[in-house]
Amino acid sequence: MSVHDPLLADVKSARLLPGLSGAQVYLVTRDGRHWFVRKGALAPSGSERLRKQAEKQKWFGDAARGTVTVPRILGEGEREGRFWFDMEFVRGSDGATFLRGATFGQVASFADKLCAYVEVAARTPITAPTAASHFDALYDRVCAVKRKGAGLDDGVLGGLLFALDALRAVAGQRPTLCHGDLTLENLVVTERGELCVLDLLDAPFEHYWQDVAKLHQDLAGGWYLRKQPPIALGVLQYVSRRLVDVSAKLDPAYRRVHSLLVACSFVRILPYATDPEERRFVCERVAHFVAQCNRTEASP
């Protein structure tokens, strides 16, 4: 594929990769044999955020060591005001493809690694420039999406804002290790059986709950289905149950806000859902999980 981008002036060949991160991502080579990934800001205005992502990727791998890995960063630079960084190309199967063909033992091992990561993330506090509380962060994000006219129904919005109040009762939360965009698409099971995470982003509130909820965007919300065939329901439910159980063991309050956080994860992607059918899908998922919030509140 021929790609014309000043960020690729030093490479021989490049293939544009898909993504929703607001950056250009390429698979590139300088010699036609050795390939690596280059991620660059779409415009100079996006460079600062991408620099922070590169820094996060560097220290995240050390903090999560023994549970999940991240691609090794090979270099970085700036061209025409656009920051870029290179990282190793990780060979393997994305999370959805792996789970679709995995044995029970492989599914259990996959869940074990994710649960081990959640436990490490929960006990790894970080310093993050974030909102005053988890509630403030998600309230601000929901309001920002609504201001952009992303198609969120007023009734659903009202239910979501009402459900958000549950986060007020969770006092004293502090930022923890957090991937920020932990989807099945951003998980790779390598040829050695390791679990590698890709495309780290900033979360509205840097906390391991965000990662568990984001995974449920796929596990319970079916976001992966826009690109992939279905995964067996029993497999999805098994991984989901393991993640919710470990999160509730770490903090019993998680069960009460689980559906709320999944709803908010779908709200986060509404501005990027430009296709009408995709936007309808996302809005339906938000409504579904908001309704689950109300059932949780009504239960004894």
C-alpha positions in Angstrom: 0.0 0.0 0.0 1.4 3.4 -1.0 1.1 5.9 1.8 2.1 9.6 1.5 2.9 11.0 4.9 5.9 13.1 5.9 6.3 10.9 9.0 7.3 8.0 6.7 10.2 9.8 4.9 12.8 7.4 6.3 11.0 4.1 5.6 10.8 1.9 2.5 7.3 0.7 2.8 4.3 1.3 5.0 0.8 -0.1 5.6 -1.8 2.0 7.3 -3.4 0.2 10.3 -7.0 0.9 11.6 -7.6 2.6 14.9 -9.7 5.1 16.9 -7.0 6.7 18.9 -6.7 10.0 17.0 -3.3 9.0 15.7 -1.9 7.5 12.5 -0.6 4.0 13.0 1.6 2.3 10.4 3.3 -1.1 10.0 6.6 0.0 8.4 9.9 -1.4 7.2 13.2 0.1 6.1 14.6 -3.0 4.4 11.6 -5.0 3.3 12.3 -7.7 5.8 12.1 -6.3 9.3 8.8 -4.7 10.3 7.9 -2.4 13.2 5.0 -0.1 14.1 5.1 3.7 13.9 2.5 5.7 15.7 2.3 9.5 14.9 0.1 12.4 15.7 -2.4 13.4 13.0 -1.5 17.0 13.6 0.8 19.1 15.8 -2.0 19.7 18.2 -2.1 16.0 19.0 1.6 15.7 19.8 1.5 16.3 23.5 -1.1 13.7 24.1 0.9 11.2 22.0 4.1 12.0 24.0 2.2 11.1 27.2 1.0 7.9 25.7 4.6 6.9 24.8 5.8 7.7 28.3 2.9 5.7 29.8 3.8 2.7 27.6 7.4 2.8 28.8 6.6 2.7 32.6 3.4 0.6 32.3 5.4 -2.4 31.1 7.6 -2.3 34.2 4.7 -1.8 36.6 2.6 -4.7 35.1 5.6 -7.0 34.7 4.7 -10.7 35.3 1.1 -10.3 34.2 0.9 -8.6 30.8 3.6 -7.1 28.5 3.7 -4.0 26.2 5.5 -3.5 22.9 9.1 -2.3 23.4 9.6 1.3 22.2 12.4 1.5 19.7 12.7 5.2 19.1 10.8 8.5 18.8 11.0 11.9 17.1 9.2 14.8 15.7 8.6 16.0 12.1 6.7 19.1 11.1 5.5 19.5 14.7 4.1 15.9 14.7 5.4 13.6 17.4 5.9 9.9 16.5 7.3 6.8 18.2 8.3 3.4 16.9 7.6 0.1 18.7 8.2 -3.6 18.1 5.6 -5.4 16.0 4.1 -8.1 18.2 3.1 -11.3 16.4 0.1 -13.2 17.7 -3.7 -13.3 17.7 -5.9 -10.5 18.9 -8.1 -11.3 22.0 -11.3 -12.0 20.1 -9.7 -14.3 17.5 -7.8 -16.2 20.3 -11.0 -16.7 22.4 -13.0 -17.8 19.4 -10.7 -20.8 18.9 -9.3 -21.4 22.4 -9.6 -24.6 24.5 -11.1 -24.3 28.0 -7.6 -24.4 29.4 -6.4 -21.6 27.1 -9.5 -19.5 28.1 -8.8 -20.1 31.8 -5.1 -19.1 31.3 -6.2 -15.9 29.4 -8.6 -15.0 32.3 -5.8 -15.8 34.9 -3.5 -13.3 33.2 -6.1 -10.6 33.1 -7.1 -11.2 36.7 -3.4 -11.1 37.8 -3.1 -7.8 35.9 -6.2 -6.4 37.7 -4.7 -7.3 41.1 -1.4 -5.7 40.3 -3.1 -2.6 38.9 -5.2 -2.3 42.0 -2.2 -2.2 44.3 -0.1 0.1 42.1 -1.0 3.8 42.9 0.1 6.4 40.4 0.3 10.1 40.2 -2.1 11.3 37.5 -3.4 14.8 36.5 -7.0 13.7 36.8 -10.3 15.1 38.0 -11.0 15.5 41.8 -12.9 12.2 41.9 -14.1 9.3 39.7 -17.6 10.9 39.7 -16.2 14.3 38.5 -14.2 12.7 35.7 -17.1 10.6 34.3 -19.7 13.4 34.8 -17.5 15.8 32.8 -16.9 13.2 30.0 -20.6 12.5 29.7 -21.5 16.2 29.5 -18.7 16.8 26.9 -20.1 14.0 24.7 -23.6 15.5 25.0 -22.3 19.0 24.0 -20.8 17.5 20.9 -24.3 16.4 19.8 -23.3 12.7 19.6 -27.0 11.5 19.6 -27.4 10.4 23.2 -31.2 10.3 24.0 -32.3 12.7 26.7 -34.0 10.0 28.6 -31.0 7.7 28.6 -28.8 10.7 29.5 -31.0 11.5 32.5 -30.8 7.9 33.6 -27.1 7.8 33.2 -26.6 11.0 35.2 -28.8 9.7 38.0 -26.9 6.4 38.1 -23.6 8.3 38.3 -24.6 9.4 41.7 -23.6 5.9 42.9 -20.0 6.9 42.4 -20.3 9.7 45.0 -20.6 7.0 47.7 -17.2 5.5 46.7 -15.1 7.9 48.7 -11.4 8.3 48.7 -10.5 6.6 45.4 -7.0 7.3 44.2 -5.6 6.7 40.7 -4.1 3.3 40.0 -2.3 1.6 37.1 -4.7 1.7 34.2 -4.3 0.8 30.5 -7.1 3.2 29.5 -8.4 1.4 26.4 -8.3 -2.3 27.3 -10.4 -4.0 24.6 -10.1 -7.5 23.0 -8.7 -5.7 19.9 -5.9 -4.2 22.0 -4.9 -7.6 23.5 -2.6 -9.9 21.6 -1.8 -13.5 22.7 1.7 -13.9 21.4 3.3 -17.0 19.8 4.9 -17.7 23.2 1.5 -17.5 25.0 2.2 -14.1 26.6 -0.6 -11.5 26.9 0.5 -8.2 25.3 -1.5 -5.0 25.5 -1.5 -2.4 22.8 -2.6 1.3 22.3 -2.5 2.6 25.9 -4.6 5.7 26.3 -5.5 8.2 29.1 -8.7 7.3 30.9 -11.2 9.8 32.3 -10.0 8.6 35.7 -6.9 6.4 35.9 -8.2 3.4 37.8 -8.3 -0.3 37.3 -12.1 -0.2 37.3 -11.9 1.6 34.0 -10.0 -1.3 32.5 -12.4 -3.9 33.8 -15.4 -2.0 32.4 -13.7 -1.3 29.1 -13.2 -5.1 28.6 -16.9 -5.5 29.2 -17.5 -3.2 26.3 -16.6 -6.4 24.3 -17.4 -9.2 26.8 -21.0 -8.0 27.6 -21.6 -5.3 25.0 -20.4 -7.0 21.8 -18.4 -4.1 20.5 -15.9 -6.5 18.9 -18.8 -7.8 16.6 -18.4 -4.8 14.3 -15.3 -6.4 12.9 -15.3 -10.1 14.1 -17.5 -13.2 14.1 -19.2 -14.1 17.4 -17.3 -15.7 20.3 -19.1 -18.5 22.2 -21.3 -16.9 24.9 -20.0 -19.3 27.6 -16.5 -18.1 26.9 -17.4 -14.5 27.2 -19.4 -15.1 30.4 -16.6 -17.1 32.0 -14.0 -14.3 31.4 -16.5 -11.7 32.5 -17.3 -13.5 35.7 -13.7 -14.0 36.6 -13.0 -10.2 36.1 -16.0 -9.0 38.0 -15.3 -11.5 40.8 -11.7 -10.4 41.3 -12.7 -6.7 41.1 -15.4 -7.2 43.7 -12.9 -9.1 45.9 -10.6 -6.1 45.7 -13.4 -3.7 46.4 -17.0 -4.9 47.1 -18.3 -1.5 45.7 -17.4 -2.6 42.2 -20.5 -4.7 41.6 -22.8 -1.7 42.3 -21.1 0.5 39.7 -20.1 -2.1 37.1 -23.0 -1.5 34.6 -22.6 2.2 35.1 -18.9 2.1 34.1 -19.7 -0.1 31.1 -22.3 2.4 30.0 -19.8 5.2 30.3 -17.2 3.2 28.3 -19.7 3.2 25.4 -20.4 6.9 25.9 -16.7 7.6 25.4 -16.7 6.1 21.9 -19.8 7.9 20.7 -17.9 10.8 19.2 -15.8 8.4 17.1 -18.9 6.4 15.8 -19.4 8.3 12.6 -21.3 5.5 10.7 -25.0 5.8 11.4 -25.4 2.0 12.1 -22.4 2.0 14.4 -23.8 5.0 16.3 -27.2 3.3 16.7 -25.4 0.3 18.1 -23.5 2.3 20.6 -26.6 4.3 21.7 -28.5 1.0 22.2 -25.7 -0.3 24.3 -25.6 2.8 26.5 -29.4 2.5 27.0 -29.1 -1.2 27.8 -26.4 -0.7 30.5 -28.2 2.3 32.0 -31.3 0.1 32.4 -29.1 -2.5 34.2 -27.9 0.3 36.5 -31.5 0.9 37.5 -32.1 -2.8 38.2 -28.9 -2.9 40.4 -30.2 0.1 42.4 -33.6 -1.6 42.8 -32.1 -4.9 44.1 -31.8 -5.5 47.8 
